[in-house]
Amino acid sequence: MATAEQVQRQDVVRGVDGTPALGHGVARNRRISVEDPEMCHGRKSRTDRVDGYKRHVLRDLDTGLVRAVALTAANEPESAATPALEADLAHQNCTIAERHIDRGYLGSTLVRDRPPDRSIVGKPWPVHNGDRFPKTAFTLDWTSRTVRCPAGQTQPFSLGTSVHFPAPTCAVCTLRSRCTTSTRGRSVAIHPDERLLADLRALQNTPTGRTRLRERVTVVHNLFVIARRYHRPTAA
């Protein structure tokens, strides 16, 4: 009865006349299985939906061994798996010099808490802004901690914040139509690990960088084998 009542609360609405109907949208942590209450809806993209769980696999590129695994609900971000992956690695006598990661893990402790001598290889999140200047059109000066717009205006920045260019300056800018429609001026979000993202964007734009990115192809093949065997989505 408790299960039936939960499904009713999440999925059924009543009209003004009391007639029941399926509700629109999806309730948070919606129950999708009568047998397994921890299964959830999740998405890898706007069009790619997964139901149930995400399996996370950490593979050693040198030996081909799977050294760590984790399991999370499908609606959890990839970063939720990193404590379990780190716990597996803590029991092993291994030295990690480089991590080749899926970009879903860019916000995880694997990246955020990395030691200075550990490099990260992976694709950064794509930057889009329609037909207007994307963030990559703005130049970051890491010495002076300033950001320069395509028109040459500069503003100081701090990691993990948004930079706001003055509205009066943007209002008379000759490039305004290519930059922003906001009456408050253009703003640019600076990621807490923006320097890494900038380095990764530069890496994927070079032949050497693209070669390094392809090293992770063997991991992807490994994941497809696991996913096909167990018929469930897998992350890496």
C-alpha positions as CSV (number, residue, x, y, z in Angstrom):
1,M,0.0,0.0,0.0
2,A,2.8,2.4,0.8
3,T,4.3,1.8,-2.6
4,A,1.0,2.3,-4.3
5,E,0.4,5.5,-2.4
6,Q,3.9,6.8,-3.4
7,V,3.2,6.1,-7.1
8,Q,-0.1,7.9,-6.8
9,R,1.4,11.0,-5.2
10,Q,4.1,11.2,-7.8
11,D,2.1,10.4,-11.0
12,V,-1.6,11.1,-10.5
13,V,-3.4,14.5,-10.4
14,R,-7.0,15.3,-10.2
15,G,-9.0,17.7,-12.3
16,V,-11.5,20.3,-10.9
17,D,-14.2,17.6,-11.2
18,G,-12.1,15.1,-9.3
19,T,-11.2,13.0,-12.4
20,P,-7.8,11.3,-12.0
21,A,-5.2,11.7,-14.7
22,L,-1.5,11.2,-15.3
23,G,0.5,14.3,-14.2
24,H,2.8,16.2,-16.5
25,G,6.5,16.3,-15.7
26,V,8.5,14.1,-13.5
27,A,8.6,14.3,-9.7
28,R,12.0,14.5,-8.0
29,N,13.3,11.0,-7.2
30,R,10.3,9.5,-9.0
31,R,9.8,5.8,-8.3
32,I,10.1,3.9,-11.5
33,S,10.1,0.4,-10.2
34,V,7.8,-1.4,-7.8
35,E,10.4,-4.0,-6.9
36,D,13.4,-1.6,-6.6
37,P,12.7,1.7,-4.8
38,E,16.2,3.1,-5.5
39,M,15.9,3.0,-9.3
40,C,15.6,6.5,-10.8
41,H,15.3,8.3,-14.1
42,G,18.4,10.0,-15.3
43,R,19.8,11.7,-18.4
44,K,23.2,11.8,-20.1
45,S,21.9,14.6,-22.4
46,R,18.6,16.2,-23.5
47,T,17.8,13.2,-25.7
48,D,19.7,10.4,-24.0
49,R,17.7,9.1,-21.0
50,V,18.8,6.3,-18.7
51,D,16.7,4.4,-16.1
52,G,17.9,2.7,-13.1
53,Y,21.6,3.2,-12.2
54,K,25.0,4.4,-13.5
55,R,27.9,2.1,-13.3
56,H,31.3,3.9,-13.0
57,V,34.6,2.2,-14.0
58,L,38.1,3.3,-13.5
59,R,40.5,1.5,-15.9
60,D,44.3,1.5,-15.7
61,L,45.5,2.6,-19.2
62,D,48.9,0.9,-18.7
63,T,47.8,-2.5,-17.5
64,G,44.2,-2.7,-18.9
65,L,42.9,-3.6,-15.4
66,V,39.7,-2.2,-13.9
67,R,41.0,-0.9,-10.6
68,A,37.9,0.7,-9.2
69,V,34.1,0.6,-9.6
70,A,31.1,2.4,-8.2
71,L,27.3,2.4,-8.6
72,T,25.0,5.4,-8.3
73,A,21.4,6.2,-9.0
74,A,20.7,7.3,-12.6
75,N,19.7,10.8,-11.5
76,E,23.0,11.4,-9.6
77,P,25.8,13.4,-11.2
78,E,29.0,11.6,-12.1
79,S,30.8,13.4,-9.3
80,A,28.7,11.4,-6.7
81,A,30.7,8.3,-7.6
82,T,34.1,9.6,-6.9
83,P,34.2,8.9,-3.1
84,A,33.7,5.2,-3.8
85,L,36.3,5.2,-6.6
86,E,38.8,6.9,-4.4
87,A,38.1,4.4,-1.6
88,D,38.8,1.5,-4.0
89,L,42.1,3.1,-5.0
90,A,43.1,3.8,-1.4
91,H,43.6,0.0,-0.9
92,Q,46.0,-0.3,-3.8
93,N,49.7,0.5,-4.0
94,C,49.5,2.5,-7.2
95,T,50.7,5.9,-8.3
96,I,48.5,8.0,-10.5
97,A,50.3,10.5,-12.7
98,E,47.5,11.4,-15.1
99,R,43.7,11.0,-15.2
100,H,41.9,10.6,-18.5
101,I,38.3,11.4,-17.7
102,D,34.8,11.8,-19.1
103,R,33.8,15.5,-18.8
104,G,31.0,14.5,-16.5
105,Y,33.7,14.2,-13.8
106,L,35.2,17.7,-14.3
107,G,33.4,18.9,-11.2
108,S,34.3,15.9,-9.0
109,T,36.9,15.6,-6.3
110,L,39.0,13.6,-8.7
111,V,39.7,16.9,-10.4
112,R,39.0,19.5,-7.8
113,D,41.3,18.0,-5.1
114,R,44.1,16.8,-7.4
115,P,47.7,17.3,-6.3
116,P,49.8,19.8,-8.3
117,D,51.7,17.1,-10.1
118,R,48.7,15.2,-11.5
119,S,47.5,16.2,-14.9
120,I,44.0,15.9,-16.3
121,V,43.2,14.9,-19.9
122,G,39.6,15.1,-21.2
123,K,37.2,17.1,-23.3
124,P,35.9,20.3,-21.7
125,W,32.3,21.2,-21.8
126,P,31.4,22.9,-25.1
127,V,30.9,26.6,-25.1
128,H,27.9,27.9,-27.1
129,N,26.1,31.3,-27.2
130,G,24.0,31.1,-30.4
131,D,25.3,33.5,-33.0
132,R,26.9,35.8,-30.4
133,F,30.3,35.8,-28.9
134,P,30.9,32.7,-26.7
135,K,33.0,32.8,-23.6
136,T,36.0,31.7,-25.5
137,A,36.0,35.0,-27.4
138,F,37.0,36.7,-24.1
139,T,40.7,36.7,-23.2
140,L,41.7,35.7,-19.6
141,D,44.9,37.3,-18.3
142,W,46.0,35.0,-15.5
143,T,48.7,37.4,-14.3
144,S,46.5,40.4,-13.8
145,R,43.4,38.3,-13.2
146,T,41.4,40.3,-15.8
147,V,39.1,39.3,-18.6
148,R,39.1,41.3,-21.9
149,C,36.1,41.4,-24.2
150,P,36.3,41.3,-28.0
151,A,36.0,45.1,-28.0
152,G,39.0,45.5,-25.7
153,Q,37.2,46.4,-22.4
154,T,38.6,44.7,-19.3
155,Q,37.2,43.7,-16.0
156,P,38.8,41.9,-13.0
157,F,37.6,38.3,-12.3
158,S,37.7,35.8,-9.5
159,L,37.3,32.1,-9.9
160,G,33.8,30.7,-9.3
161,T,32.1,34.1,-10.0
162,S,30.5,36.0,-12.9
163,V,32.1,39.0,-14.5
164,H,29.7,41.8,-15.4
165,F,30.7,44.4,-17.9
166,P,29.2,47.8,-17.2
167,A,25.8,48.4,-18.9
168,P,26.7,51.9,-20.1
169,T,29.9,50.6,-21.8
170,C,28.0,47.8,-23.5
171,A,25.2,50.1,-24.6
172,V,27.5,52.1,-26.8
173,C,29.7,49.3,-28.0
174,T,29.9,48.8,-31.7
175,L,30.0,45.0,-31.2
176,R,26.9,44.9,-29.0
177,S,24.7,43.2,-31.6
178,R,27.2,40.3,-31.7
179,C,27.7,40.1,-28.0
180,T,24.5,40.6,-25.9
181,T,20.9,41.8,-25.8
182,S,20.8,42.4,-22.1
183,T,20.2,45.9,-20.9
184,R,22.4,45.2,-17.9
185,G,25.5,44.5,-20.0
186,R,27.4,41.3,-20.9
187,S,28.2,38.8,-18.2
188,V,30.8,36.0,-18.3
189,A,30.8,33.1,-15.8
190,I,34.2,32.0,-14.6
191,H,34.4,28.4,-13.5
192,P,36.2,27.5,-10.2
193,D,38.6,25.5,-12.3
194,E,38.5,27.8,-15.4
195,R,42.3,27.5,-16.0
196,L,42.0,23.7,-16.4
197,L,39.1,24.1,-18.8
198,A,41.1,26.7,-20.9
199,D,44.0,24.3,-21.0
200,L,41.7,21.4,-22.1
201,R,40.2,23.5,-24.9
202,A,43.7,24.4,-26.1
203,L,44.7,20.7,-25.9
204,Q,41.9,19.5,-28.1
205,N,42.8,22.1,-30.8
206,T,46.2,20.6,-31.4
207,P,47.2,17.3,-33.2
208,T,49.2,16.2,-30.1
209,G,46.2,16.9,-27.8
210,R,43.8,15.0,-30.0
211,T,46.1,12.1,-30.0
212,R,46.2,12.1,-26.2
213,L,42.4,12.3,-26.0
214,R,42.2,9.2,-28.2
215,E,44.1,7.2,-25.5
216,R,40.8,6.9,-23.7
217,V,39.1,5.1,-26.6
218,T,40.2,1.7,-25.1
219,V,38.3,2.7,-21.9
220,V,35.2,3.5,-23.9
221,H,35.4,0.1,-25.7
222,N,35.7,-1.6,-22.3
223,L,32.6,0.2,-21.1
224,F,30.6,-0.9,-24.1
225,V,31.5,-4.5,-23.4
226,I,30.4,-4.2,-19.8
227,A,27.2,-2.3,-20.7
228,R,26.3,-4.9,-23.3
229,R,26.9,-7.8,-20.9
230,Y,24.7,-6.3,-18.1
231,H,22.3,-4.2,-20.3
232,R,22.7,-1.1,-18.2
233,P,24.3,2.3,-18.8
234,T,27.9,2.8,-17.7
235,A,29.9,5.9,-17.1
236,A,33.7,6.3,-17.0
